[in-house]
């Protein structure tokens, strides 16, 4: 069992994704994506290692893992003791370098 810890950076990413989807897609779609991300994260409580290792972040201080939501977003997290730290929600359509830079800032 793991406790979920949201880093400010991940909360901000999720807010921006929600706002973008709300403004450019629809209110329903924005809430659907939000719910799917939150459901995936909640699954870490009972299965904290369910995410695959994030290869773009190998060799870092922590072993970063990811969960995929709709083939479009990755929930980036690491485990420390009995806590799952959510550090980023990343749109996989971006340049991979942005993920590396984002996580470097939060480490």
C-alpha positions as CSV (number, residue, x, y, z in Angstrom):
1,X,0.0,0.0,0.0
2,X,1.3,3.4,-0.9
3,X,0.3,6.9,0.0
4,X,0.0,9.3,-2.9
5,X,1.9,12.6,-2.7
6,X,1.3,15.2,-5.5
7,X,4.1,17.6,-6.2
8,X,3.1,21.1,-7.1
9,X,4.5,20.7,-10.6
10,X,2.2,17.7,-11.3
11,X,-0.8,19.6,-10.0
12,X,0.0,22.5,-12.3
13,X,0.4,20.2,-15.3
14,X,-2.9,18.6,-14.6
15,X,-4.6,22.0,-14.3
16,X,-3.1,23.2,-17.6
17,X,-4.2,20.0,-19.3
18,X,-7.7,20.4,-17.9
19,X,-7.9,24.1,-18.9
20,X,-6.7,23.3,-22.4
21,X,-9.2,20.5,-22.9
22,X,-12.0,22.6,-21.4
23,X,-11.3,25.5,-23.7
24,X,-10.4,23.6,-26.9
25,X,-12.4,20.4,-26.7
26,X,-15.3,20.4,-24.3
27,X,-16.2,20.5,-20.7
28,X,-17.2,16.8,-20.8
29,X,-13.9,15.8,-22.4
30,X,-11.9,17.8,-19.8
31,X,-13.6,16.1,-16.9
32,X,-13.2,12.7,-18.6
33,X,-9.5,13.1,-18.9
34,X,-9.2,14.5,-15.4
35,X,-11.1,11.5,-14.0
36,X,-9.0,9.0,-16.0
37,X,-5.8,10.5,-14.7
38,X,-7.0,10.5,-11.1
39,X,-8.2,6.9,-11.4
40,X,-4.8,5.8,-12.7
41,X,-3.1,7.6,-9.8
42,X,-5.5,6.1,-7.3
43,X,-4.5,2.6,-8.6
44,X,-1.0,3.2,-7.2
45,X,-2.3,2.9,-3.7
46,X,-2.7,-0.8,-4.0
47,X,-0.2,-1.5,-6.8
48,X,2.6,1.2,-6.6
49,X,4.9,-0.6,-9.0
50,X,2.3,-1.0,-11.7
51,X,3.8,1.7,-13.9
52,X,6.6,0.9,-16.3
53,X,10.1,2.4,-15.8
54,X,10.4,5.7,-17.6
55,X,13.4,5.2,-19.9
56,X,13.8,8.9,-20.6
57,X,14.7,9.4,-17.0
58,X,17.1,6.5,-16.3
59,X,20.1,7.1,-14.2
60,X,18.4,9.8,-12.0
61,X,18.3,10.1,-8.2
62,X,15.0,8.1,-8.2
63,X,13.7,5.3,-10.4
64,X,10.9,7.1,-12.3
65,X,8.0,5.2,-13.5
66,X,5.0,6.1,-15.7
67,X,1.3,5.3,-16.2
68,X,-0.2,5.9,-19.6
69,X,-3.6,7.6,-19.9
70,X,-5.3,7.4,-23.4
71,X,-2.0,6.9,-25.2
72,X,-1.7,10.7,-24.8
73,X,-0.6,11.5,-21.3
74,X,2.0,10.0,-18.9
75,X,1.7,10.2,-15.2
76,X,5.4,10.4,-14.0
77,X,6.1,9.2,-10.5
78,X,8.7,7.7,-8.2
79,X,8.5,5.6,-5.1
80,X,10.1,6.6,-1.8
81,X,9.5,4.3,1.1
82,X,5.7,3.7,1.1
83,X,4.8,6.9,-0.9
84,X,4.2,7.4,-4.6
85,X,5.3,10.9,-5.6
86,X,3.5,12.2,-8.6
87,X,5.9,14.7,-10.2
88,X,4.6,15.3,-13.7
89,X,1.6,14.8,-16.1
90,X,3.2,14.9,-19.5
91,X,1.7,15.0,-22.9
92,X,3.6,12.5,-25.0
93,X,3.1,14.5,-28.2
94,X,5.7,17.0,-26.8
95,X,9.4,16.9,-27.5
96,X,10.8,14.3,-25.1
97,X,13.4,16.9,-24.0
98,X,10.6,18.8,-22.3
99,X,10.0,15.8,-19.9
100,X,13.7,15.6,-19.1
101,X,13.8,19.4,-18.3
102,X,10.6,19.3,-16.3
103,X,11.7,16.5,-14.0
104,X,15.2,18.0,-13.6
105,X,13.5,21.2,-12.2
106,X,11.5,19.1,-9.7
107,X,14.4,16.9,-8.5
